[in-house]
Amino acid sequence: MKRYLTLALAVIMMLSLLACSGKTEEPAAEPVVEPAAVEEATEAPTEAPTEAPTEEPAPEAKSIVDTWTLTTMVGEGVTMDAAAFGLTMTFTFHEDGTVIVVAYGEEENDTYTFADNELVIVSEGAEIKGTYDPESDTIVIEQDGVKLNLARGEAPAKTTETEPAAPATGDTETVGTWTLTKAIVSGVEVSAELMGQSMSFTFNADGSASMDYNGESTNSLSWTEENGTIKLTTFGVDLYDFTRDGATLVLHEPESGVDMVFEKLG
């Protein structure tokens, strides 16, 4: 199956890891307003309209032929900004019914149909369905319980922004690159290779850190370590807490019960 069809699985994994940084809040319940008492009034004569009301013309149907960029992903109650974590994905729809999808730095050529604001992308016999909203001029693609929100136009060029590194207070054994080797779910071990995921964290001696996820890098990270716990932050916001146990780092997500295990390779 083509690589971009596995995006939903990757997003679910990322959302489970990043839940603390992007949870959406339930909207507050609107107060119930009691209807005001209706005062009796004498009926006033109504005047006939001088002109017949004119109907507003229906908005002109818009075409989706253009390039669309992934902006946010929503799954398991969490909204994640794609650009903030270096996840890039574009869909370029052509008038001849073909679509070019660029994800993970690789290009795929597929076909699509679009009618009554309903979108269907066909890739290797699999259908991915989406909906176009003419009011907001956005496309929402839903796959495996994850919604991918697309905005018209290509993403602006990404500027490299680096957080000032804080002095590392951790053990020098932590310095280096740690690669995801497996996940443990309900006592069952699943290899990263079987999951089709590539993730690593690099902890530098000066307190800076970076993350690589499926070939996309995020560099604006810092780390500190105390009593065997490595805390990873970005611009003062806590992202993850790792536990170092000898030759492994374990990232535990309480809500999903998943343990992500990282090791130094090579």
C-alpha positions in Angstrom: 0.0 0.0 0.0 1.3 3.4 -0.8 3.1 5.3 1.9 0.6 8.1 2.4 -2.1 5.6 3.1 -0.3 4.7 6.3 -0.4 8.4 7.5 -3.4 7.8 9.7 -1.6 5.1 11.6 1.4 7.3 12.1 -0.7 10.1 13.2 -2.5 8.0 15.8 0.9 7.0 17.2 2.1 10.6 17.2 -1.1 11.8 18.8 -0.8 9.2 21.6 2.7 10.5 22.2 1.9 14.2 22.0 -1.5 14.2 23.7 -0.3 16.5 26.5 0.7 19.2 24.0 -2.3 19.6 21.9 -5.5 18.4 23.5 -8.6 20.2 22.5 -11.1 21.3 25.1 -14.7 20.5 25.0 -16.7 23.7 24.4 -18.4 25.0 27.4 -22.1 24.5 27.6 -24.1 27.5 26.6 -26.3 28.9 29.4 -29.9 28.2 29.1 -31.9 31.4 28.7 -35.5 31.4 29.9 -37.8 32.9 27.3 -39.1 36.3 28.2 -42.8 36.8 28.9 -44.7 37.7 25.7 -46.6 40.9 26.1 -50.0 41.1 24.5 -50.1 43.7 21.8 -52.7 44.9 19.4 -52.1 43.9 15.9 -50.9 46.7 13.7 -51.9 46.6 10.1 -49.1 45.4 7.9 -48.2 47.1 4.7 -47.7 45.1 1.5 -44.2 45.1 0.2 -43.7 47.5 -2.6 -41.4 45.1 -4.4 -41.2 41.4 -4.5 -38.1 40.1 -2.5 -35.3 39.0 -4.8 -33.5 35.8 -4.2 -29.8 35.8 -3.7 -28.0 33.9 -6.4 -26.6 30.6 -5.3 -22.8 30.7 -4.8 -20.8 29.6 -7.7 -19.4 26.1 -7.3 -15.7 26.1 -6.7 -13.2 23.8 -8.2 -10.7 21.8 -6.2 -8.2 21.8 -9.0 -5.2 23.3 -7.1 -2.6 22.3 -4.6 -3.8 21.6 -1.1 -1.6 21.4 2.0 -2.1 19.4 5.2 -2.6 21.8 8.1 -3.9 19.9 11.1 -4.8 16.3 12.0 -7.5 15.4 14.5 -7.7 12.0 16.2 -8.5 10.5 19.6 -9.6 13.9 20.9 -6.3 15.6 20.0 -5.6 18.2 17.4 -2.0 18.3 16.0 -0.5 21.1 13.9 1.3 19.4 11.0 3.8 22.2 10.5 4.8 22.4 14.1 6.0 18.9 14.0 7.6 19.0 10.5 4.9 16.8 8.9 4.4 17.9 5.3 1.9 16.5 2.9 0.3 18.1 -0.3 -2.4 17.0 -2.7 -2.3 18.5 -6.2 -5.6 17.9 -8.1 -5.6 18.2 -11.9 -8.5 18.6 -14.3 -7.9 15.2 -15.9 -8.8 13.4 -12.7 -5.3 12.7 -11.5 -3.9 13.8 -8.2 -0.2 14.0 -7.1 0.3 13.3 -3.4 3.6 14.2 -1.9 4.2 12.8 1.6 7.3 11.9 3.6 9.2 13.5 0.7 8.0 10.9 -1.8 5.5 11.5 -4.7 2.6 9.3 -5.5 0.3 9.5 -8.6 -3.3 8.5 -8.2 -6.8 9.3 -9.5 -9.8 11.0 -8.0 -13.4 11.8 -8.5 -15.3 14.9 -7.3 -19.0 15.5 -7.3 -21.4 17.3 -5.0 -18.5 18.3 -2.8 -17.6 14.7 -2.1 -14.1 13.6 -2.9 -12.8 10.0 -3.5 -9.1 9.3 -4.1 -8.3 5.9 -5.5 -4.9 4.4 -4.8 -4.1 0.8 -5.7 -7.8 -0.1 -5.5 -8.2 1.5 -2.1 -10.6 4.5 -1.7 -9.9 7.5 0.5 -13.0 9.7 1.0 -13.1 13.4 1.7 -15.5 16.3 1.8 -15.1 19.8 0.4 -16.6 22.7 2.4 -17.2 25.7 0.0 -17.9 28.0 2.9 -14.4 27.6 4.5 -12.7 26.5 1.2 -11.2 23.5 3.0 -11.1 19.7 2.4 -11.4 17.1 5.2 -10.1 13.6 4.5 -11.0 11.0 7.0 -9.0 7.7 7.3 -8.9 5.2 10.1 -10.6 7.6 12.6 -8.2 10.4 11.8 -9.3 13.6 10.1 -6.8 15.3 7.8 -7.6 19.0 7.3 -6.3 20.5 4.0 -6.1 24.2 3.0 -5.8 25.5 -0.5 -2.3 26.5 -1.5 1.2 25.3 -0.8 2.7 25.6 2.6 5.0 28.6 3.1 8.7 27.8 3.2 9.6 26.6 6.7 12.0 28.7 8.6 14.5 27.1 10.9 13.8 28.2 14.4 16.1 27.0 17.2 15.4 27.3 20.9 18.3 28.5 22.9 19.8 25.4 24.5 19.7 25.0 28.2 22.8 23.4 29.9 22.3 19.7 30.1 22.2 18.4 33.6 21.9 14.7 32.6 24.2 11.8 32.5 26.7 11.8 29.6 25.5 8.3 28.7 22.2 9.8 27.6 24.0 12.0 25.0 23.6 10.5 21.5 20.9 9.2 19.2 18.1 6.9 20.4 16.0 5.0 17.9 12.6 3.6 18.3 12.9 -0.2 18.2 9.5 -1.4 19.5 6.3 -0.6 21.2 4.7 -2.5 24.0 0.9 -2.6 24.1 -0.8 -4.6 26.8 2.3 -6.6 27.3 2.6 -7.4 23.5 5.8 -6.2 21.8 5.5 -4.8 18.2 8.7 -4.0 16.4 9.1 -0.5 14.8 9.8 -2.3 11.5 6.4 -4.1 11.7 4.7 -0.8 12.5 6.4 0.8 9.5 7.6 3.7 11.7 10.9 5.5 11.9 11.5 7.7 15.0 14.6 8.8 16.8 15.7 11.4 19.3 19.2 13.0 19.5 20.3 14.4 22.9 23.3 16.8 22.5 25.8 17.6 25.3 24.9 21.3 25.2 21.3 20.6 26.2 19.8 20.9 22.8 17.9 18.0 21.2 16.2 17.0 18.0 13.6 14.6 16.8 13.4 12.7 13.5 10.1 11.2 12.5 9.8 9.4 9.2 12.5 11.6 7.7 11.2 14.9 9.0 13.3 16.7 11.6 12.4 19.0 14.5 15.3 20.8 16.0 13.9 23.4 18.5 14.1 21.0 21.5 15.9 21.0 24.8 16.5 18.4 27.4 17.4 17.9 31.0 17.8 14.8 33.2 17.3 14.2 36.8 17.1 10.9 38.8 16.9 8.8 35.6 14.1 10.9 34.0 14.9 12.8 30.8 12.5 15.8 30.2 12.2 17.1 26.7 10.8 20.6 26.1 10.3 23.1 23.3 10.2 26.8 24.1 9.4 26.1 27.7 6.5 23.6 26.9 6.9 20.1 28.2 6.7 17.4 25.5 7.8 14.1 26.9 9.3 12.4 29.9 11.6 9.5 29.2 12.8 6.9 31.7 16.3 5.6 31.1 16.8 2.0 32.1 20.4 1.0 31.3 20.6 0.7 27.5 17.0 1.7 26.8 14.8 4.8 27.0 11.1 4.2 27.6 8.4 6.7 26.8 5.2 5.8 28.5 1.9 7.3 27.5 -0.6 6.8 30.4 -3.7 7.4 28.4 -3.0 4.8 25.7 -1.0 2.5 27.9 1.7 2.3 25.2 5.4 2.1 26.0 7.7 3.3 23.2 11.2 1.7 23.6 14.3 3.5 22.2 17.8 2.2 22.0 21.2 3.4 20.8 22.0 1.6 17.6 25.4 1.2 16.0 
